[in-house]
């Protein structure tokens, strides 16, 4: 730190050198040369001024003691010259010190000389020697001692009268020189001791300062490391915030935006400056505004608290994006001093959740439909067939027959509702065939005219050489009928319904929800009705959703259409404008199979019986009575059984041409009954009937290819199924 300790840079001493007597002696005496430049300059300046003071006083002392003026000034000029040399900054330190010492000791010699050897003046030497030790350097100190020795010893012996004024001293100069030497030695010892103490104190100060300096350097180094870590952490934090996919926003307690990270550009489309300027209530969806405000206020009022909320915010593109927002109160944190909001886009997740909810809703409806199908279809079988019986008996009573017709219409609508539920829930198995949709449209056209009324014009445009598709023909017709009925309801006072088919090569970019790029057959159903509000378009395919007045629709028509199209691996898109009508576009993938199926529309043959014996097994008494009445009325002999066990007993004791059995029954199921009967008589002919869904029927062992009548059935369907099995097995036999 500017001070130097003599010998501090010397090589380390060997152990023998450190323990020698000479080294012990050296440690007793000061080393010298330990003053810093600044300290030396201060002391030297004082000593030079003392020299100049002597140079000024000496001529006066000389003249006062009878010396000639010229003699006094001439001898005093030596001191002045030495003081002048000592004050020159261009000379070396050692030269300047020796000049100053020469001036001081010469002043003592001249005082003795001018006083005629006055004994009191000799004490001036002692004082000057003490002043010389202020340099804490051996060269000026030894020079001063040597000067005194020469003056008192040599000069005292050669010219004792100029050095001593005492007769005894003049007579014995060496004795008195020794006495003066003793005093000089004592003064030198005192000066050396002070020098040694000062040097040791300086050395300790230097050591302490070096220690403190070293500690300070270590502290500074640690501080630099800490500051570097803080800087790196700050840079890392800034980089993380700047490049995070989540947006970080800092609000004041009043809700003003203080900071927003660049991620807002990716999430919302705004630059940070735009977001700061636009942020306000208009940026939050009206339905979420109250919740967001309440959450923000709760966080503001509770220091250190955090809350999460999901809400919609307006993007630059004008869309509402769902955001997951986490508010944290850091108002008391000085580096932040605000409410920190971390948010990211969860629109896709919310969409997936909605799809999952929709899927769960569909699954729930499917389970509900499957659960009620059996009992409901049994009831409908009784209702519809009993109504048919009444209709035949009341043919001449127009009023009562009209009531019966209403019952029949209601039962058919109920059967259609169950079928729609099963189709929508995908629990009713499709018989996918290779179909020409032009034929489906032509076959449906006549029925459409009767269904939608004569006040609606039906315009059909069919493309020639239409590609075939794979779909259940009946379901394809159901799609057209449902869309046509919806169109009729939208055109209450008449209008135009257009049906168009065409081949098209489509991509997923062209058509929403298209499974993949490829060749498709497109059926367009267009009406000139009232149209559908834009905010309802996303909901029209949801189950039980309807835009019709209460009591005018079940809300399953379009859901059924959606289920059928999706089941055929197709897509359905809708466009609508209020007052301008609606267009449905159904895209079904082209079937590249080799064979084509032509729909069989030949009239049914006679289904009457010829006295054949039929074992009817049905646990529901109402259904059993209806089926017995239908079969007996057609000329069959019917043996009724309410359980599988009772049926086996009848089969063993009676001649049976055909077994007609329900699939799901308490105790012995229909499949178990048939298996047992075939073990008794392998050639026995059987027909199943059931009101359960296809998956439940399959669980009970009934496989594809076996004769099955689906409840609710009418008399024609029941008689035709029985007749076909009897005739088929007769031909095979």
C-alpha positions in Angstrom: 0.0 0.0 0.0 2.9 2.4 -0.6 5.0 1.4 2.5 8.0 -1.0 2.1 9.6 -3.1 4.8 13.3 -3.5 4.4 14.1 -7.1 3.6 10.5 -7.9 2.8 11.5 -9.3 -0.7 14.6 -11.1 0.4 15.0 -14.8 -0.1 13.9 -17.0 2.9 16.7 -17.6 5.4 17.9 -21.0 6.2 17.3 -22.3 9.7 21.1 -22.0 10.6 21.1 -18.4 9.4 18.0 -17.4 11.4 19.5 -18.8 14.6 23.1 -17.3 14.3 24.3 -14.6 16.8 24.7 -12.1 13.9 21.0 -12.6 13.1 20.1 -12.0 16.7 22.1 -8.8 16.7 20.5 -7.7 13.5 17.0 -8.2 15.0 18.0 -5.9 17.9 18.9 -3.0 15.5 16.5 -1.4 13.1 16.8 -2.4 9.5 16.2 1.0 7.9 14.8 2.1 4.6 11.3 1.4 5.7 9.7 4.8 5.2 7.3 5.3 2.3 8.1 8.0 -0.2 5.3 10.2 1.2 6.5 9.8 4.9 10.1 10.4 3.9 9.2 13.6 2.0 7.4 15.0 5.0 10.3 14.3 7.4 12.9 15.5 4.9 11.1 18.7 4.3 11.0 19.5 8.1 14.8 18.7 8.4 15.6 20.9 5.4 13.7 23.8 7.0 15.7 23.2 10.2 18.9 23.4 8.2 17.8 26.6 6.6 16.9 28.0 10.0 20.5 27.3 11.2 21.9 28.8 8.0 20.0 32.0 8.8 20.9 32.1 12.6 24.6 31.1 12.4 25.9 34.4 11.0 24.2 36.3 13.8 25.7 34.0 16.4 29.2 34.4 14.9 29.0 38.1 14.7 27.6 38.2 18.3 30.6 36.2 19.4 33.1 38.6 17.9 33.7 37.0 14.5 34.2 39.1 11.5 31.1 39.5 9.4 32.7 38.1 6.3 34.1 35.2 8.3 30.6 34.5 9.9 28.8 34.6 6.6 31.4 32.6 4.8 31.4 29.7 7.2 27.6 29.8 7.5 27.2 29.7 3.7 28.4 26.1 3.8 25.3 25.2 5.8 23.1 27.2 3.3 24.7 25.4 0.3 24.1 22.0 1.9 20.5 22.9 2.7 20.0 24.0 -0.9 21.3 20.7 -2.2 19.1 18.8 0.2 16.1 20.6 -1.2 16.7 19.8 -4.8 14.1 17.2 -6.0 16.3 16.1 -9.0 18.9 14.5 -6.7 18.7 11.0 -5.3 17.1 10.4 -1.9 20.5 9.4 -0.4 22.3 12.5 -1.7 19.6 14.8 -0.4 19.7 13.0 3.1 23.5 13.3 3.3 23.3 17.0 2.3 20.7 17.7 5.0 22.7 15.7 7.7 25.9 17.6 6.6 24.0 20.9 7.1 22.7 19.9 10.6 26.0 18.6 12.0 28.0 21.5 10.4 25.6 23.8 12.1 26.5 22.1 15.5 30.3 22.4 14.6 29.9 26.1 13.7 28.0 26.9 16.9 30.8 25.3 18.9 33.3 27.2 16.8 31.6 30.6 17.0 31.1 30.2 20.8 34.8 29.5 21.4 34.2 25.8 22.3 31.5 26.6 24.8 30.6 23.3 26.5 26.9 23.9 26.3 27.0 24.2 22.5 28.3 20.6 22.3 24.8 19.4 23.3 23.6 20.7 19.9 25.3 17.6 18.4 23.2 15.3 20.6 20.0 17.0 19.3 21.0 16.9 15.7 21.9 13.2 15.9 18.4 12.6 17.3 16.9 14.5 14.4 18.9 12.5 11.9 17.3 9.3 13.2 14.0 10.6 11.8 15.2 9.4 8.4 15.3 5.8 9.8 18.2 5.2 7.4 21.6 3.9 8.3 23.6 6.0 5.7 22.7 9.5 7.1 22.9 8.2 10.7 26.4 6.7 10.3 27.4 9.8 8.4 26.3 12.0 11.3 28.2 9.8 13.9 31.3 9.8 11.7 31.1 13.6 11.4 30.9 13.9 15.2 33.8 11.5 15.7 35.9 13.4 13.3 35.0 16.8 14.8 35.5 15.8 18.4 38.2 13.3 18.0 40.4 14.4 15.2 39.7 18.2 15.3 39.6 18.1 19.1 43.1 16.6 19.1 44.5 18.8 16.4 43.0 22.1 17.5 41.4 21.5 20.9 41.1 25.3 21.6 38.6 25.5 18.7 36.6 22.6 20.0 36.8 22.9 23.8 37.0 26.0 25.9 37.7 24.2 29.2 41.3 24.0 30.3 41.0 20.3 31.3 39.5 19.5 27.9 42.2 21.4 26.2 44.8 19.5 28.3 43.2 16.1 27.7 41.2 16.4 24.4 40.8 12.6 24.0 39.3 12.2 27.4 36.8 14.9 26.8 36.2 13.5 23.3 35.4 10.2 25.0 33.0 11.9 27.4 31.2 13.6 24.5 31.3 10.3 22.6 29.5 8.7 25.6 26.8 11.3 25.4 26.6 10.8 21.6 26.4 7.1 22.2 23.5 7.5 24.6 21.7 9.9 22.3 22.3 7.5 19.4 20.9 4.6 21.5 17.8 6.6 22.3 17.4 7.6 18.7 18.0 4.0 17.5 15.4 2.7 20.0 12.8 5.2 18.9 13.8 4.4 15.3 13.4 0.6 16.1 10.0 1.1 17.8 8.8 3.3 15.0 10.0 0.8 12.4 8.4 -2.1 14.2 5.2 -0.2 14.5 5.4 0.6 10.8 6.1 -3.0 10.0 3.1 -4.1 12.0 1.0 -1.5 10.4 2.2 -2.7 7.0 1.5 -6.3 7.9 -1.9 -5.4 9.2 -2.6 -3.3 6.1 -1.4 -6.1 3.9 -3.6 -8.5 5.8 -6.5 -6.1 5.5 -5.7 -5.6 1.9 -5.5 -9.4 1.3 -8.8 -9.8 3.2 -10.3 -6.9 1.2 -9.1 -8.5 -2.0 -10.6 -11.8 -1.0 -13.8 -10.0 -0.1 -13.8 -8.1 -3.3 -13.1 -11.3 -5.2 -16.0 -13.0 -3.5 -18.1 -9.9 -4.1 -17.2 -10.0 -7.7 -18.1 -13.7 -7.9 -21.4 -13.0 -6.2 -22.1 -10.0 -8.5 -21.2 -12.2 -11.5 -23.6 -14.9 -10.3 -26.3 -12.3 -9.7 -25.6 -10.8 -13.2 -25.8 -14.3 -14.8 -28.9 -15.2 -12.8 -30.5 -11.9 -13.9 -29.5 -12.5 -17.5 -30.8 -16.1 -17.2 -34.0 -15.0 -15.7 -34.4 -12.3 -18.3 -33.7 -14.8 -21.0 -36.2 -17.3 -19.6 -38.9 -14.6 -19.4 -38.1 -13.2 -22.8 -38.1 -16.6 -24.5 -40.7 -18.5 -22.4 -43.8 -19.8 -24.2 -45.8 -18.5 -21.3 -46.5 -14.8 -21.1 -45.5 -12.9 -18.0 -47.4 -9.7 -17.3 -46.9 -7.4 -14.3 -49.9 -5.2 -13.2 -50.0 -2.4 -10.7 -52.5 -2.6 -7.8 -54.9 -0.5 -9.9 -54.7 -3.0 -12.8 -52.4 -1.0 -15.1 -49.9 -3.0 -17.2 -46.4 -2.3 -16.0 -44.6 -5.0 -18.0 -45.5 -7.7 -20.5 -43.1 -10.3 -22.0 -42.6 -10.8 -25.7 -44.5 -14.1 -25.6 -47.7 -12.1 -25.8 -47.0 -11.7 -29.6 -47.1 -15.5 -30.1 -50.1 -16.1 -27.8 -52.3 -13.1 -28.5 -50.9 -11.5 -31.7 -50.1 -8.2 -30.0 -46.7 -6.6 -29.5 -46.0 -5.8 -25.9 -46.6 -2.1 -26.5 -49.9 -2.8 -28.2 -51.0 -5.0 -25.3 -50.1 -2.4 -22.7 -52.1 0.2 -24.6 -55.2 -2.0 -25.2 -55.3 -4.0 -22.0 -58.7 -3.4 -20.3 -62.1 -4.9 -19.7 -62.8 -5.1 -23.5 -60.0 -7.6 -23.8 -61.8 -10.1 -21.5 -64.8 -12.1 -22.6 -68.0 -10.5 -21.1 -69.0 -13.9 -19.5 -65.6 -14.1 -17.7 -65.1 -10.4 -16.8 -66.7 -10.6 -13.4 -64.8 -13.7 -12.3 -61.5 -12.3 -13.5 -62.1 -8.9 -11.7 -63.0 -10.7 -8.5 -60.0 -12.9 -8.6 -57.7 -10.0 -9.3 -59.1 -8.0 -6.3 -58.7 -11.0 -4.0 -55.0 -11.3 -4.9 -54.4 -7.6 -4.5 -55.9 -7.6 -1.0 -53.8 -10.5 0.2 -50.0 -9.9 0.0 -48.1 -13.0 -1.1 -51.2 -14.8 -2.2 -51.7 -16.7 -5.6 -54.8 -17.7 -7.5 -55.5 -19.5 -10.8 -58.3 -18.9 -13.2 -59.3 -19.9 -16.7 -60.8 -17.2 -18.8 -61.2 -16.1 -22.5 -59.2 -13.1 -23.9 -59.5 -11.4 -27.2 -56.7 -12.0 -29.7 -55.6 -9.6 -32.3 -57.3 -11.8 -34.9 -60.6 -11.2 -33.2 -61.0 -14.7 -31.7 -61.5 -15.6 -28.1 -58.6 -17.7 -26.7 -58.9 -19.6 -23.5 -56.1 -18.7 -21.1 -54.9 -20.4 -17.9 -53.9 -17.4 -15.7 -52.0 -17.5 -12.4 -52.0 -14.3 -10.4 -49.4 -13.7 -7.6 -49.2 -10.7 -5.3 -45.6 -9.4 -5.2 -46.5 -5.8 -4.4 -44.2 -6.1 -1.3 -41.3 -7.5 -3.3 -39.1 -4.5 -4.2 -37.6 -5.9 -7.4 -41.1 -6.6 -8.7 -43.6 -4.3 -6.9 -46.7 -5.6 -8.7 -49.2 -8.3 -9.4 -47.5 -10.9 -11.6 -49.8 -12.8 -14.1 -48.4 -15.9 -15.8 -50.7 -17.2 -18.5 -50.6 -19.6 -21.5 -53.1 -20.7 -24.2 -55.3 -23.7 -23.3 -57.7 -23.3 -26.2 -56.7 -26.6 -27.6 -57.0 -28.3 -24.2 -60.5 -26.8 -23.7 -61.5 -28.0 -27.1 -60.3 -31.5 -26.3 -62.2 -31.3 -23.0 -65.4 -30.3 -24.8 -64.9 -33.1 -27.3 -64.4 -35.5 -24.4 -67.5 -34.2 -22.7 -69.4 -34.6 -26.0 -68.0 -38.2 -26.3 -69.0 -38.9 -22.7 -72.4 -37.5 -23.4 -72.8 -39.7 -26.4 -71.6 -42.7 -24.5 -74.1 -41.9 -21.7 -76.9 -41.6 -24.2 -75.8 -44.9 -25.8 -75.9 -46.7 -22.5 -79.2 -45.2 -21.8 -80.6 -46.2 -25.2 -79.2 -49.7 -24.8 -80.7 -50.0 -21.3 -84.2 -49.0 -22.3 -84.3 -50.5 -25.8 -85.4 -54.0 -24.7 -88.3 -53.0 -22.5 -89.3 -50.1 -24.7 -89.3 -52.2 -27.9 -91.4 -54.8 -26.2 -94.0 -52.2 -25.2 -93.9 -50.8 -28.7 -94.4 -54.2 -30.2 -97.6 -54.6 -28.2 -98.8 -51.1 -28.8 -98.2 -51.1 -32.6 -99.5 -54.5 -33.3 -102.6 -54.1 -31.0 -103.3 -50.9 -32.9 -103.0 -52.8 -36.2 -105.6 -55.3 -34.8 -107.9 -52.5 -33.9 -107.4 -50.8 -37.2 -108.6 -53.9 -39.0 -111.6 -54.3 -36.9 -112.6 -50.7 -37.1 -112.3 -50.3 -40.8 -115.8 -49.0 -41.1 -115.8 -46.6 -38.1 -113.9 -43.7 -39.5 -113.7 -41.7 -36.2 -112.4 -44.6 -34.1 -110.0 -45.7 -36.9 -108.6 -42.2 -36.9 -107.8 -42.5 -33.2 -106.1 -45.9 -33.9 -104.1 -44.3 -36.7 -102.8 -41.7 -34.2 -101.7 -44.6 -31.9 -100.0 -46.3 -34.9 -98.3 -43.0 -35.9 -97.1 -42.4 -32.3 -95.7 -45.9 -32.0 -93.9 -45.6 -35.3 -92.4 -42.3 -34.1 -91.4 -43.9 -30.8 -89.7 -46.8 -32.7 -87.9 -44.3 -34.9 -86.7 -42.4 -31.8 -85.3 -45.6 -30.3 -83.6 -46.4 -33.6 -82.1 -42.9 -33.7 -80.8 -43.2 -30.2 -79.2 -46.5 -31.1 -77.7 -45.1 -34.3 -76.4 -42.0 -32.6 -74.8 -44.1 -29.9 -73.3 -46.5 -32.5 -74.9 -49.4 -30.7 -77.0 -50.4 -33.7 -74.9 -52.4 -36.1 -74.7 -51.1 -39.7 -74.9 -53.5 -42.7 -72.3 -51.6 -44.8 -72.7 -52.4 -48.4 -71.3 -51.0 -51.7 -74.1 -48.6 -52.7 -74.9 -46.3 -55.6 -76.1 -43.2 -53.8 -78.1 -42.1 -57.0 -80.3 -45.2 -56.4 -80.7 -44.3 -52.8 -81.8 -40.7 -53.8 -84.2 -42.0 -56.4 -85.8 -44.5 -54.0 -86.1 -41.9 -51.3 -87.5 -39.3 -53.7 -91.0 -40.7 -53.8 -91.2 -41.0 -50.1 -89.8 -37.4 -49.8 -92.7 -36.0 -51.9 -95.3 -37.6 -49.6 -93.4 -36.6 -46.4 -92.6 -33.0 -47.0 -95.8 -32.0 -48.8 -96.7 -30.7 -52.2 -96.0 -27.0 -51.4 -92.3 -27.7 -51.4 -90.6 -28.2 -54.8 -88.0 -31.1 -54.9 -85.2 -30.5 -57.4 -82.8 -33.4 -58.0 -79.5 -33.3 -59.9 -77.6 -36.6 -60.1 -74.1 -36.9 -61.6 -73.8 -39.8 -64.1 -71.2 -42.5 -63.3 -71.3 -41.6 -59.6 -68.7 -43.4 -57.6 -70.0 -46.1 -55.3 -69.6 -45.7 -51.5 -69.8 -48.2 -48.6 -72.7 -47.5 -46.2 -75.8 -49.2 -44.8 -78.5 -48.4 -47.5 -81.2 -48.0 -45.0 -79.1 -45.5 -43.0 -78.2 -43.6 -46.1 -81.9 -43.2 -46.8 -82.5 -42.1 -43.1 -79.8 -39.4 -43.6 -81.7 -37.9 -46.6 -85.1 -38.2 -44.8 -83.9 -36.5 -41.6 -82.3 -33.6 -43.6 -85.4 -33.3 -45.8 -87.7 -33.2 -42.7 -85.5 -30.5 -41.2 -85.7 -28.5 -44.4 -89.5 -28.9 -44.5 -89.7 -27.5 -41.0 -87.5 -24.5 -42.0 -89.8 -23.8 -45.0 -93.1 -23.6 -43.3 -94.9 -21.7 -46.1 -93.3 -23.6 -49.0 -90.0 -23.4 -50.8 -87.4 -25.4 -52.7 -85.5 -28.5 -51.6 -82.5 -29.4 -53.8 -80.7 -32.8 -53.8 -77.4 -33.0 -55.7 -74.8 -35.7 -56.0 -71.3 -35.3 -57.5 -67.8 -36.9 -57.5 -65.0 -34.8 -55.9 -61.4 -35.0 -55.0 -61.1 -33.3 -51.6 -58.3 -32.4 -49.1 -58.5 -31.8 -45.4 -57.8 -28.1 -46.1 -60.9 -27.9 -48.3 -63.4 -29.5 -46.0 -63.7 -29.2 -42.2 -63.4 -32.5 -40.3 -62.5 -34.5 -43.4 -60.7 -37.7 -42.2 -58.1 -37.6 -45.0 -57.4 -36.4 -48.5 -58.9 -38.5 -51.3 -61.9 -39.2 -53.6 -65.3 -38.6 -52.2 -69.0 -38.7 -53.2 -70.7 -35.5 -52.2 -74.4 -35.2 -51.5 -75.7 -31.7 -51.0 -79.1 -31.0 -49.5 -80.1 -27.3 -49.9 -83.2 -25.5 -48.8 -84.6 -22.0 -49.0 -85.8 -21.9 -45.4 -85.2 -19.5 -42.6 -81.6 -20.5 -41.9 -79.7 -21.2 -38.7 -78.2 -18.5 -36.5 -74.4 -18.4 -36.7 -74.0 -18.9 -32.9 -76.0 -22.1 -33.1 -74.2 -23.7 -36.0 -71.6 -25.3 -33.7 -74.3 -27.0 -31.6 -76.8 -28.4 -34.2 -75.2 -31.9 -34.1 -75.4 -32.2 -30.4 -77.9 -34.7 -29.0 -81.3 -33.2 -27.9 -80.3 -29.7 -29.3 -82.9 -28.2 -31.5 -83.8 -24.8 -32.9 -87.5 -25.8 -33.2 -90.2 -24.7 -30.8 -90.7 -26.9 -27.7 -92.6 -30.0 -28.6 -91.8 -29.8 -32.3 -88.6 -31.9 -32.3 -86.6 -34.4 -30.3 -83.2 -32.9 -31.2 -81.9 -36.3 -32.4 -82.4 -35.9 -36.2 -79.1 -34.2 -37.0 -77.3 -36.1 -34.2 -78.3 -39.3 -36.0 -77.2 -38.0 -39.3 -73.8 -37.0 -37.8 -73.4 -40.5 -36.2 -74.2 -42.3 -39.5 -71.9 -40.1 -41.6 -69.0 -40.5 -39.1 -69.7 -44.2 -39.0 -69.1 -44.3 -42.7 -65.8 -42.5 -42.3 -67.2 -39.4 -43.9 -67.7 -35.7 -43.0 -70.7 -33.4 -42.9 -70.4 -29.6 -43.3 -73.1 -27.0 -43.0 -73.5 -23.5 -44.3 -76.4 -21.2 -43.4 -77.5 -17.6 -43.4 -80.5 -16.2 -41.8 -83.3 -15.7 -44.3 -81.3 -17.4 -47.1 -81.5 -21.1 -46.3 -79.2 -23.8 -45.4 -76.8 -26.2 -47.2 -75.7 -29.5 -45.9 -72.7 -31.2 -47.7 -72.2 -34.9 -46.9 -68.8 -36.3 -48.1 -68.5 -40.1 -48.2 -65.3 -41.8 -49.3 -65.3 -43.6 -52.6 -65.4 -47.4 -52.3 -62.8 -49.1 -54.6 -64.3 -52.6 -54.3 -65.0 -54.7 -57.4 -68.6 -55.8 -56.9 -71.7 -53.7 -56.7 -74.9 -54.3 -54.7 -78.2 -53.5 -56.3 -80.9 -52.8 -53.8 -83.7 -55.4 -53.8 -87.1 -53.7 -54.0 -89.0 -56.7 -55.2 -92.4 -57.1 -53.6 -92.6 -59.6 -50.8 -94.2 -63.0 -51.4 -97.1 -64.5 -49.4 -96.2 -65.0 -45.7 -99.1 -67.1 -44.7 -98.8 -70.4 -42.9 -100.0 -73.9 -43.8 -100.7 -75.3 -40.4 -97.0 -75.5 -39.3 -96.3 -75.8 -35.6 -94.4 -72.9 -34.1 -93.0 -72.9 -30.6 -93.1 -69.3 -29.4 -90.8 -68.5 -26.4 -91.3 -65.0 -24.8 -91.1 -64.0 -21.2 -93.1 -60.8 -21.8 -96.8 -61.8 -21.7 -98.0 -58.9 -23.8 -95.5 -59.5 -26.6 -96.3 -63.3 -26.5 -100.0 -62.7 -26.9 -99.5 -60.3 -29.8 -97.1 -62.7 -31.6 -99.5 -65.7 -31.0 -102.4 -63.7 -32.5 -100.3 -62.6 -35.5 -99.1 -66.2 -36.2 -102.4 -67.9 -35.6 -104.2 -65.4 -37.8 -101.8 -66.3 -40.6 -102.5 -70.0 -40.4 -99.9 -71.3 -38.0 -100.3 -73.5 -35.0 -98.7 -71.8 -32.1 -97.4 -73.3 -28.9 -96.6 -70.6 -26.3 -94.0 -70.8 -23.6 -93.0 -68.1 -21.0 -89.5 -69.6 -20.3 -86.8 -71.7 -21.8 -87.4 -74.6 -19.4 -91.1 -74.7 -20.3 -90.3 -74.5 -24.0 -88.0 -77.6 -23.6 -90.8 -79.6 -22.0 -93.2 -78.6 -24.9 -90.5 -79.4 -27.5 -90.0 -82.9 -26.1 -93.7 -83.7 -26.1 -95.0 -81.9 -29.3 -94.1 -81.8 -33.0 -92.4 -78.4 -33.6 -91.6 -77.1 -37.1 -89.9 -73.9 -35.9 -88.7 -72.4 -32.6 -89.3 -68.6 -32.3 -87.5 -67.4 -29.1 -86.5 -64.2 -27.4 -82.7 -63.8 -26.9 -82.6 -62.4 -23.3 -84.8 -64.2 -20.8 -84.6 -64.9 -17.1 -83.0 -68.3 -16.3 -82.3 -70.0 -19.6 -81.4 -67.6 -22.4 -82.6 -68.0 -26.0 -79.2 -69.1 -27.1 -79.0 -71.8 -24.4 -82.4 -73.0 -25.4 -81.5 -73.3 -29.1 -78.3 -75.1 -28.2 -80.2 -77.6 -26.1 -82.9 -78.1 -28.8 -80.2 -78.7 -31.5 -78.6 -81.3 -29.2 -82.0 -83.1 -29.2 -82.8 -82.4 -32.9 -80.0 -81.0 -35.0 -82.3 -80.1 -37.9 -84.6 -77.9 -35.7 -85.3 -74.6 -37.4 -85.0 -71.4 -35.2 -85.6 -67.7 -35.3 -84.5 -65.2 -32.7 -86.2 -62.0 -31.7 -84.9 -59.2 -29.4 -85.4 -55.6 -28.4 -81.8 -55.3 -27.2 -78.9 -53.7 -29.1 -76.6 -55.7 -31.4 -73.8 -55.7 -28.9 -76.0 -57.1 -26.1 -77.3 -59.7 -28.5 -73.8 -60.7 -29.5 -72.9 -61.1 -25.8 -75.6 -63.7 -25.5 -74.1 -65.9 -28.3 -76.2 -64.9 -31.3 -73.9 -64.4 -34.3 -74.2 -62.9 -37.7 -76.1 -65.1 -40.2 -78.6 -66.4 -37.7 -82.2 -65.4 -38.3 -83.2 -62.5 -36.0 -86.3 -60.2 -35.8 -85.6 -56.9 -34.2 -88.3 -55.5 -31.9 -90.5 -53.6 -32.2 -91.8 -55.7 -35.2 -95.1 -55.5 -37.1 -97.0 -58.5 -38.4 -95.5 -58.3 -41.9 -91.9 -58.4 -40.6 -92.7 -61.3 -38.2 -94.5 -63.4 -40.8 -91.9 -62.8 -43.5 -89.1 -63.9 -41.2 -90.9 -67.0 -40.1 -91.9 -67.9 -43.7 -88.3 -67.3 -45.1 -86.8 -69.7 -42.5 -89.4 -72.4 -43.1 -89.1 -72.1 -46.9 -85.3 -71.9 -46.9 -84.8 -74.9 -44.7 -87.4 -76.8 -46.7 -85.4 -76.2 -49.9 -82.1 -77.1 -48.2 -83.7 -80.3 -46.9 
